[in-house]
């Protein structure tokens, strides 16, 4: 009877194996659409027989999942790269929408800049025209509104990105906790068990973590996974998880930084890959755009207000500011131990480079570090420091290690505003006009100018300048005489005096017959520091008594509005014209968008390829499962038939024995 008994055992093992396989197929089919599920199969071994007998059937030793570590790691890495690229592409496209790339800047803000200077040019034709002055003020308002809109949209984009960074940090913390918990649950499984569902869940969570930031994964001898950032910070170690915190920046400037909780270290700049890496890169682009458009706004205000202050309005007064704009913001680090405060002002917009800086007190003095490039510049000990067109003033005492963040133009675009609604406040007239001859006293009116000059010298207004840029020896009329009618009176062929209307001599000089000469009139204190109005004397010779009259520009003078309109073609922002600076911004933003889109398309292709490779090994193929089910059904039926045959043989043997 051992043969019949063995036959029954073999059939029973076949039934059990077929059942296990059908259960596995059923589980595979049920989870065909379950994310992260790896197709399973029953691992069988043949049970050996003894002697020359057949084997003793089969045994299902485990339920295995089709998992390839290399392919899985490829998917995790591709997921990380793709999520980062898609995040950056989305934010780059949103940024590009603020500055119309397709027109090269001709629309939106670019059009507003052109319209403003176009209105200034129109006013040069008739500087007394109130409608034209109103039109210029209207275009100034449109320009400020365009800057406000662009600046506000960029600021909102930054706020949104900061919020997304905080949300991503929360998601990272949640995922690391879940992975650590699953590590513990897997370790607690009974020996020989197959915790495939837990392994699938953990691998899926690791992949989701890779969507949030770049990670590296290691599996230890106990089957637990340890997870690290690409910068080397541990996120999961066995059953322990380590957290991030999203906090306001060290300088309270509104930025969000990511700190590694175990050490308190700011790791924001070391994050790469995934949503967090894409958001950090997006924020850098937004900050650059905010600084650039802010520098444009500050440049417009500085250039126009500076020119305004050099001319006369319809009331004969020096022009006041046409625009107002917020100056640089300075934030002190919360860890500072000294009592120093820093203030900053952009004093030369043409030399200013849009960037944010960290200014730190060291043993050798103050040093400024560009937060985007990391480039450091020594500034000295103060109390007045110069940095890229800015003047920084230090008050109080700074201790070594104290630091300050300077955001020169972060708020400039959204705060640009028109300072006046009075059309007569536009300073269209030159500070002075020059006329050959002297004031006539005929009729006692003193109103006419008679030209009796006999020499070949000609005089013209050279335009505003700074005293530091004048040739050595240039005669300088003091600011106390500014606004008075003055006379240039030649006492010889080359020598002259500058006199008041009463004949008082203010200064004297001489000219060259071959190169001519120059005179400067100092502006009063309300004008830019060291500003002077210049008068150019042509080469030639004079006759004693030749006179040129310098009169304050009247209502019909257009010298200053002509100069203001000409600012459109002058380098006023970082060595560029306003139009070119805006075009550069538009081109930069456009390139960011195009590069990000190309990278996103490529990253998606790599991810799709990696997923297809993984699914070819680990995915559920329903056609294959259907075929397997039929095979296992047949195996089950065959095993059942074997048992039935053994039972019949046994019954026949019993019957025979009873008959005997």
C-alpha positions in Angstrom: 0.0 0.0 0.0 2.9 2.4 0.1 2.5 3.0 -3.6 -1.2 3.9 -3.3 -0.5 6.1 -0.2 2.3 7.9 -2.1 0.0 8.4 -5.1 -2.5 10.1 -2.8 0.2 12.3 -1.2 1.4 13.3 -4.7 -2.1 14.2 -5.8 -2.8 16.1 -2.6 0.4 18.2 -3.1 -0.6 18.9 -6.7 -4.0 20.1 -5.5 -2.4 22.4 -2.9 0.1 23.7 -5.5 -2.6 24.3 -8.1 -4.7 26.0 -5.5 -1.8 28.3 -4.4 -1.1 29.2 -8.0 -4.7 30.0 -8.7 -4.9 32.1 -5.6 -1.8 33.9 -6.8 -3.3 34.5 -10.2 -6.5 35.7 -8.7 -4.5 38.2 -6.5 -2.5 39.4 -9.5 -5.7 40.0 -11.5 -7.3 41.8 -8.6 -4.3 44.1 -8.3 -3.6 44.7 -12.0 -4.4 48.4 -11.5 -2.9 48.8 -8.0 -0.1 51.4 -8.0 3.2 49.9 -7.0 2.0 46.3 -7.1 4.6 43.7 -8.3 3.2 40.6 -10.0 3.5 37.5 -7.8 4.1 33.9 -8.5 4.2 30.7 -6.4 7.7 29.3 -5.9 7.5 25.5 -6.1 10.0 22.7 -5.4 9.8 19.0 -6.2 9.7 16.7 -3.2 12.2 13.9 -3.7 11.3 10.3 -3.4 13.4 7.5 -1.8 15.2 4.7 -3.5 14.0 4.1 -7.1 10.5 5.4 -6.4 9.1 8.5 -8.1 9.2 11.8 -6.3 6.7 12.7 -3.6 5.0 15.6 -5.4 5.6 19.3 -5.0 5.6 21.9 -2.3 4.9 25.7 -2.5 7.8 27.3 -0.5 6.8 31.0 -0.9 4.9 33.5 -2.9 7.5 35.7 -4.7 7.1 39.1 -6.3 8.7 39.9 -9.6 11.0 42.7 -8.3 14.1 44.0 -10.0 16.1 46.4 -7.8 18.0 48.0 -10.6 14.9 48.7 -12.7 13.1 50.0 -9.6 16.0 52.4 -8.8 15.9 53.6 -12.4 12.2 54.5 -12.0 12.8 56.3 -8.7 15.6 58.4 -10.2 13.6 59.1 -13.4 10.6 60.0 -11.3 12.7 62.5 -9.3 14.2 64.1 -12.4 10.8 64.3 -14.2 9.0 65.8 -11.2 11.7 68.5 -10.8 11.6 69.2 -14.6 7.8 69.4 -14.7 7.7 71.7 -11.7 10.3 74.0 -13.1 8.7 74.0 -16.5 5.3 75.0 -15.1 6.7 77.9 -13.1 8.9 79.0 -15.9 5.9 79.2 -18.2 4.0 81.1 -15.6 6.9 83.6 -15.3 7.1 83.9 -19.1 3.4 84.8 -19.2 4.2 88.0 -17.2 6.7 89.2 -19.7 5.4 88.6 -23.3 8.2 86.7 -24.9 6.7 86.3 -28.4 6.8 90.0 -29.1 10.3 90.5 -27.7 9.0 92.9 -25.0 7.0 95.1 -27.4 3.8 94.5 -25.5 3.0 95.0 -21.9 5.7 96.7 -19.9 7.8 97.3 -23.0 5.0 99.1 -24.7 4.5 101.3 -21.6 8.1 102.3 -21.6 8.0 103.3 -25.2 4.7 105.2 -24.8 6.1 107.2 -21.9 9.1 108.4 -23.8 7.0 108.9 -26.9 4.8 111.3 -24.9 7.9 113.1 -23.6 9.2 113.5 -27.2 5.8 115.0 -28.2 6.0 117.5 -25.4 9.3 118.8 -26.8 7.3 120.2 -29.8 5.3 122.5 -27.5 6.6 122.5 -23.9 3.8 124.9 -22.9 1.0 122.6 -24.0 -1.1 121.5 -21.1 -2.8 118.7 -23.0 0.6 117.3 -24.0 1.7 117.6 -20.4 -1.4 115.8 -19.2 -0.7 113.1 -21.8 2.8 112.6 -20.4 1.4 112.3 -16.9 -1.1 109.8 -18.2 1.6 107.7 -19.8 3.6 108.0 -16.5 0.6 106.5 -14.7 0.3 103.8 -17.3 4.0 103.0 -16.9 3.8 102.8 -13.1 0.6 100.6 -13.4 2.4 98.2 -15.8 5.4 98.0 -13.4 2.9 97.4 -10.5 1.2 94.6 -12.4 4.4 92.9 -13.3 5.9 93.3 -9.9 2.8 92.1 -8.1 2.5 89.0 -10.3 6.2 88.1 -9.7 5.7 88.7 -5.9 2.6 86.5 -6.0 4.5 83.8 -7.8 7.2 83.9 -5.1 4.6 83.7 -2.4 3.0 80.7 -4.2 6.3 78.9 -4.5 7.2 79.5 -0.9 3.8 78.0 0.1 4.4 75.0 -2.2 7.8 74.5 -0.5 6.2 74.4 2.9 3.6 71.9 1.6 6.2 69.7 0.0 8.2 69.6 3.3 5.1 68.4 5.1 4.6 65.7 2.4 8.2 64.6 2.8 7.9 64.3 6.6 4.7 62.2 6.2 6.3 59.8 3.7 9.4 59.3 5.7 7.4 58.4 8.8 5.3 55.9 6.8 8.4 54.3 5.3 10.0 53.9 8.8 6.7 52.4 10.1 6.7 49.8 7.2 10.3 49.0 7.9 9.4 48.1 11.4 6.3 46.1 10.3 8.4 44.1 7.8 11.0 43.4 10.3 8.4 42.0 12.7 7.0 39.5 10.2 7.3 35.8 11.1 10.3 34.0 9.6 9.4 32.4 6.3 6.4 34.6 5.7 6.1 36.7 2.5 5.3 40.3 3.4 4.9 41.2 -0.3 2.1 43.7 0.2 4.1 45.6 2.8 7.1 45.6 0.5 5.1 46.9 -2.4 3.6 49.6 -0.2 7.0 50.6 1.1 8.5 50.7 -2.4 5.6 52.8 -3.6 6.1 55.3 -0.7 9.8 55.5 -1.5 8.9 56.3 -5.1 6.5 59.0 -3.9 9.2 60.4 -1.7 11.4 60.6 -4.8 8.7 62.7 -6.4 9.3 65.3 -3.6 13.1 65.4 -3.6 16.2 63.7 -4.9 17.0 60.6 -2.8 19.3 57.6 -2.6 18.1 54.3 -1.3 20.0 51.5 0.4 18.7 48.1 1.6 20.3 46.6 4.8 20.7 43.0 5.7 17.4 42.8 7.5 15.5 44.0 4.4 14.9 47.6 5.8 15.5 50.5 3.4 17.6 53.5 4.5 16.8 56.7 2.6 19.1 59.7 2.2 18.9 63.0 0.4 21.3 63.5 -2.5 23.1 65.8 -0.2 23.7 63.0 2.3 21.2 63.8 5.0 19.5 60.7 6.4 15.7 60.7 6.0 15.0 57.1 7.1 17.2 54.8 9.0 15.5 51.5 9.8 12.4 52.3 11.9 13.6 55.9 12.6 12.6 58.9 10.4 14.2 62.3 10.4 12.2 65.5 9.7 12.5 68.8 7.8 11.0 72.0 8.9 10.0 74.9 6.7 10.6 78.2 8.4 10.8 81.9 7.5 14.2 82.9 6.3 17.0 83.9 8.8 16.5 87.5 7.8 12.6 87.6 7.9 12.4 88.8 4.3 9.5 86.6 3.5 11.5 83.7 2.0 11.0 80.1 3.2 14.0 78.0 4.0 14.2 74.2 4.7 16.0 73.2 7.8 17.2 69.7 8.7 15.7 69.1 12.1 18.4 66.9 13.7 21.0 69.6 13.2 19.0 72.8 12.6 21.0 73.4 9.4 19.6 75.2 6.4 19.7 72.7 3.6 17.6 74.6 1.0 20.5 75.1 -1.4 21.5 71.5 -1.3 18.1 70.2 -2.2 17.8 68.9 -5.8 15.4 66.8 -7.7 11.7 66.2 -7.2 9.1 68.9 -6.4 11.4 70.6 -3.8 14.3 70.8 -6.2 12.1 72.2 -8.9 10.6 74.7 -6.5 14.0 75.9 -5.3 15.1 76.4 -8.9 11.9 78.2 -9.8 12.3 80.5 -6.9 15.7 81.5 -8.0 14.3 82.4 -11.4 11.5 84.4 -9.8 13.9 86.3 -7.6 16.1 87.1 -10.6 13.1 88.4 -12.5 11.9 90.4 -9.5 15.3 92.0 -9.1 15.6 92.8 -12.8 12.1 94.3 -13.2 12.6 96.1 -9.9 15.9 97.5 -11.2 14.1 98.8 -14.2 11.5 100.5 -12.1 14.2 102.0 -9.8 16.2 103.0 -12.9 13.2 104.8 -14.5 12.5 106.7 -11.3 16.1 107.7 -10.7 16.7 108.7 -14.3 13.5 110.7 -14.8 13.6 112.3 -11.3 17.2 113.2 -11.8 16.5 114.9 -15.1 13.4 116.6 -13.6 15.6 118.1 -10.9 17.8 119.7 -13.5 15.1 121.7 -15.3 12.5 124.3 -14.6 8.7 123.8 -14.4 6.1 126.1 -15.7 6.4 128.2 -12.5 10.1 128.7 -13.0 11.0 126.3 -10.2 13.4 123.4 -10.3 11.4 120.2 -11.1 10.4 117.9 -8.3 10.2 114.1 -8.5 7.9 112.7 -11.1 8.0 109.2 -9.6 8.3 107.6 -6.1 9.6 104.2 -5.5 10.6 102.0 -2.5 14.3 101.9 -1.8 16.4 98.8 -0.9 15.1 96.7 2.0 17.7 95.6 4.6 17.0 92.7 7.1 19.2 91.9 10.1 19.8 88.3 11.0 18.0 87.2 14.1 21.3 85.8 15.5 23.1 89.2 15.4 24.8 90.2 18.7 25.7 93.8 17.9 23.5 96.8 17.7 24.4 97.8 14.1 21.8 98.8 11.6 22.3 99.1 7.8 20.5 101.4 5.4 21.1 101.3 1.6 20.3 103.5 -1.4 20.8 103.0 -5.1 23.0 106.1 -5.9 24.0 105.1 -9.4 21.5 103.0 -11.3 23.7 102.7 -14.3 26.4 100.9 -12.2 23.8 98.9 -10.3 23.6 95.1 -10.9 20.3 93.5 -9.9 21.0 91.0 -7.2 20.4 90.3 -3.5 23.3 90.4 -1.1 24.3 89.1 2.3 26.6 91.6 4.1 28.6 90.1 6.9 30.9 91.7 9.5 34.3 90.0 9.6 37.5 90.7 11.3 38.7 92.5 8.2 35.6 94.6 7.7 32.3 94.1 5.9 32.0 91.7 3.0 29.1 91.3 0.6 28.1 87.9 -0.9 25.8 87.7 -3.9 23.1 85.2 -2.8 22.7 83.8 -6.3 26.3 83.4 -7.4 28.1 83.2 -4.1 30.6 85.9 -5.3 32.1 87.8 -2.4 33.2 91.5 -2.4 35.2 93.2 0.4 33.6 96.5 1.4 35.8 97.9 4.1 34.9 99.0 7.6 32.5 101.8 6.9 30.5 103.6 8.1 29.9 104.3 4.4 30.2 101.3 2.0 29.9 101.2 -1.7 28.5 98.1 -3.6 27.5 97.9 -7.3 26.0 101.4 -7.5 24.6 101.3 -4.0 25.7 103.3 -0.9 25.4 101.4 2.4 25.5 103.3 5.7 26.3 101.5 8.9 25.0 102.9 12.2 25.9 101.4 15.6 28.4 98.7 16.2 28.5 95.3 14.4 30.1 92.3 16.0 32.0 89.7 13.9 29.6 87.3 12.4 26.7 89.7 12.3 25.0 89.7 8.9 22.3 91.5 7.0 20.4 90.7 3.8 19.9 93.5 1.3 17.2 93.2 -1.3 17.8 96.4 -3.4 14.9 96.2 -5.8 12.5 93.4 -4.5 9.7 95.9 -3.9 10.5 98.5 -6.5 8.3 97.4 -9.4 5.1 97.1 -7.3 5.7 100.4 -5.5 6.5 102.7 -8.4 4.0 105.5 -8.4 3.5 108.9 -10.0 4.4 111.7 -7.6 2.3 114.5 -9.0 -0.9 115.1 -10.8 0.0 118.7 -11.7 0.9 119.1 -15.4 2.8 122.3 -14.7 5.2 120.4 -12.5 6.9 118.8 -15.5 10.3 120.5 -15.8 10.4 120.9 -19.5 12.6 124.0 -19.6 16.4 124.1 -19.4 17.9 125.7 -16.3 19.5 128.3 -18.5 19.4 129.5 -22.1 22.2 131.5 -23.7 21.7 134.4 -26.0 24.5 136.5 -27.8 24.5 140.1 -26.6 23.7 141.9 -23.4 20.5 143.0 -21.8 19.4 146.3 -23.2 18.3 149.1 -20.9 16.5 151.1 -23.6 13.2 152.4 -22.6 14.0 151.5 -19.0 12.5 148.1 -19.4 15.6 146.0 -19.4 13.8 143.3 -21.3 15.6 143.2 -24.6 19.0 141.6 -25.5 21.1 143.4 -28.0 23.7 141.5 -30.0 26.7 143.8 -30.6 29.3 141.0 -30.5 32.1 141.4 -33.0 34.2 138.3 -32.3 33.8 134.7 -33.6 33.0 133.0 -30.3 29.7 131.2 -30.0 28.1 130.0 -26.8 25.6 127.1 -26.2 24.2 125.3 -23.2 26.2 122.1 -22.8 23.7 120.4 -20.5 23.8 119.1 -17.0 26.9 117.4 -15.7 28.7 116.6 -12.5 31.4 118.8 -11.1 33.7 115.9 -10.8 33.7 115.3 -14.5 34.7 118.9 -15.5 38.1 119.7 -17.0 40.6 121.1 -14.6 40.3 124.8 -14.2 36.7 125.1 -15.4 35.2 128.3 -13.9 32.4 127.5 -11.5 29.6 129.8 -10.7 28.4 129.2 -7.1 25.0 127.7 -6.4 24.0 130.9 -4.6 23.8 132.6 -8.0 21.7 129.8 -9.6 18.5 131.1 -11.1 19.7 134.7 -11.6 20.3 136.2 -15.0 24.0 136.1 -15.6 26.4 137.6 -18.2 29.6 136.3 -19.8 31.6 139.4 -20.5 34.9 139.2 -22.5 37.7 141.5 -21.3 40.0 140.4 -24.1 40.3 138.0 -27.0 40.4 135.1 -24.6 39.6 136.2 -21.1 36.1 136.7 -19.6 34.2 137.3 -16.4 30.9 135.8 -15.3 28.9 138.6 -13.8 25.5 139.2 -12.1 23.0 141.6 -13.5 24.5 144.3 -11.2 28.0 143.7 -12.6 29.4 141.7 -9.7 32.0 139.3 -10.8 31.3 135.7 -9.8 34.1 133.9 -11.5 36.6 134.4 -14.3 38.2 132.2 -17.0 39.8 132.0 -20.4 39.3 130.0 -23.6 41.6 128.5 -26.2 41.3 129.8 -29.8 41.6 126.2 -31.0 39.6 124.2 -28.4 37.2 126.8 -26.8 36.2 126.4 -23.2 33.5 125.7 -20.7 31.7 127.3 -17.7 29.8 125.5 -15.0 26.9 126.8 -12.9 26.4 124.8 -9.6 22.8 123.7 -8.9 21.3 124.3 -5.5 21.1 121.6 -2.8 17.7 120.2 -3.9 19.3 119.0 -7.2 21.5 115.9 -7.3 24.8 116.3 -5.5 27.6 117.9 -7.5 25.2 118.7 -10.4 26.2 121.6 -12.6 24.8 123.3 -15.7 27.5 123.8 -18.3 27.9 126.4 -21.0 30.2 125.6 -23.9 32.3 128.3 -25.6 33.4 127.5 -29.1 36.9 127.9 -30.5 37.7 131.3 -31.9 38.6 134.8 -30.7 36.5 137.4 -29.0 36.5 141.2 -28.9 36.6 142.9 -25.6 33.1 143.7 -24.6 31.5 140.7 -26.4 28.8 139.4 -24.1 26.5 136.4 -23.8 23.4 136.5 -21.6 22.5 133.5 -19.5 18.8 133.6 -18.7 16.6 131.0 -16.8 14.8 128.9 -19.2 11.4 130.3 -19.9 8.1 128.6 -20.6 9.0 128.1 -24.2 12.2 126.3 -23.4 12.3 122.6 -24.2 15.9 121.7 -23.3 15.1 119.6 -20.3 12.2 117.7 -21.7 14.3 117.0 -24.8 17.0 115.6 -22.4 14.3 113.6 -20.6 13.0 112.1 -23.8 16.6 111.2 -24.7 16.9 109.0 -21.6 15.2 106.3 -23.7 18.5 106.0 -25.6 20.9 106.4 -22.7 22.4 103.7 -20.5 20.6 104.2 -17.2 20.3 100.6 -15.8 23.4 98.4 -15.5 25.0 99.8 -18.5 21.9 99.4 -20.7 19.1 101.5 -22.0 15.7 100.9 -20.4 14.4 99.2 -23.6 17.5 97.0 -23.9 17.4 96.1 -20.2 13.8 95.1 -20.6 14.5 93.1 -23.7 17.3 91.3 -21.9 14.9 90.4 -19.1 12.3 89.1 -21.6 15.0 87.1 -23.5 16.3 85.6 -20.2 12.8 84.7 -19.1 12.0 83.2 -22.5 15.1 81.1 -22.5 14.3 79.8 -19.1 10.9 78.7 -20.3 12.2 77.1 -23.5 15.0 75.3 -21.7 12.7 74.1 -19.0 10.1 72.8 -21.5 12.8 70.9 -23.5 14.1 69.4 -20.2 10.6 68.4 -19.1 9.9 66.7 -22.4 13.2 64.8 -22.2 12.6 63.8 -18.5 9.1 62.5 -19.3 10.5 60.4 -22.1 13.2 58.9 -19.7 10.5 58.2 -17.1 8.2 56.5 -19.6 11.0 54.3 -20.8 12.0 53.3 -17.2 8.4 52.6 -16.3 8.0 50.4 -19.3 11.1 48.4 -18.5 10.0 47.9 -14.9 6.5 46.9 -16.0 7.9 44.4 -18.4 9.2 42.5 -15.4 6.9 43.5 -12.5 3.6 44.5 -14.1 0.5 42.3 -14.4 -0.2 41.0 -17.9 -3.9 40.0 -17.9 -3.5 37.8 -21.0 -0.7 35.9 -19.4 -2.6 35.6 -16.1 -5.6 34.2 -18.0 -3.5 31.6 -19.7 -1.9 30.7 -16.4 -5.3 30.3 -14.8 -6.4 27.8 -17.4 -3.1 25.8 -16.9 -3.5 25.8 -13.1 -7.2 24.7 -13.5 -6.0 21.8 -15.6 -3.3 20.9 -13.1 -5.9 21.0 -10.4 -8.2 18.7 -12.3 -5.3 16.3 -13.1 -4.3 16.2 -9.5 -7.9 15.6 -8.5 -8.1 12.7 -11.0 -4.9 11.2 -9.6 -6.5 11.2 -6.1 -9.7 9.7 -7.6 -7.7 7.0 -9.3 -5.8 6.2 -6.1 -9.1 6.0 -4.2 -10.5 3.6 -6.8 -7.5 1.4 -6.6 -7.6 1.4 -2.8 -11.3 0.5 -2.9 -10.7 -2.3 -5.4 -7.9 -3.7 -3.1 -10.2 -3.6 -0.1 -13.0 -5.4 -2.0 -10.6 -8.1 -3.2 -9.3 -8.7 0.3 -12.9 -9.0 1.7 -13.8 -11.5 -1.0 -10.8 -13.7 -0.2 
